[in-house]
Amino acid sequence: MTGLLGDYAGEVISAYIVSLALIGGLVWLSALQARRARKQLKRAESRHG
C-alpha cells in the first residue's frame, strides 16, 4: 500500500512541477512580449511627436 501511494505521490508531484514549469514559461514569454510591445509603442510615440 505504501509503495502504491508513493508512486502516486511521485506522479502527482512530477505533474505539478511540469505544470508549474509550463506556466512559468508562458508568463516569461508574455513578459518578454509586453516589454517588446512597450518599446515599439515608445518608438512610435517619439516618431509622431
Helices and strands as residue ranges (DSSP letters): H 2-47
